[in-house]
Amino acid sequence: MSREEQEVIEVDGYRVACDGGEGGHPRVWLQIPNEHGWVECPYCDCKFVVKEGASAGH
């Protein structure tokens, strides 16, 4: 059984919205922890990574 490769999206902020794309899932807002610099969507496993040099302000 092959697993699809996880989508990784670089973002400028620490709060992001994910809806899984067209026909995906309900929109959820995710908070990226400062200490990790990334968060995964609990619905689609898309990984959001804060771009290097992005401000830690919310």
Protein Blocks (a to p, Z undefined) as FASTA:
>chain_A
ZZddddddddfbfbdcdehiahiaccddddddfklopacdfklopacdddehiafbZZ
